């Protein structure tokens, strides 16, 4: 079962997961053909976590997986999931996506 933000519960619908992944990976070479496998991996992880999963946990899991698989697909999904309203939202997310923290130097 999926627990929505409103508290409403509904059965997990794999087709919705696949549709979201397909939209995010559309025309992405080497990624679009992996949608079914990604959906299966995600669905398995949700089942292992228990009988219920929140819609928020699903969205975050998809984002985490897409971030590793394809950054453009990640941004596409993030723009819908996080409700981007302007180019500044994209800029912020790209900054977070590309941010790398260098290890602190120790002065010995």
Secondary structure, 3 states (H helix, E strand, C coil): CEECCCCCEECCCHHHHHHHHHHHHCCCCCCHHHHHHHHHHHHHHHHHCCCCEEHHHHHHHHHHHHHHHCHHHHHHHHHHHCCCCCHHHHHHHHHHHHCCCCCCCCCC
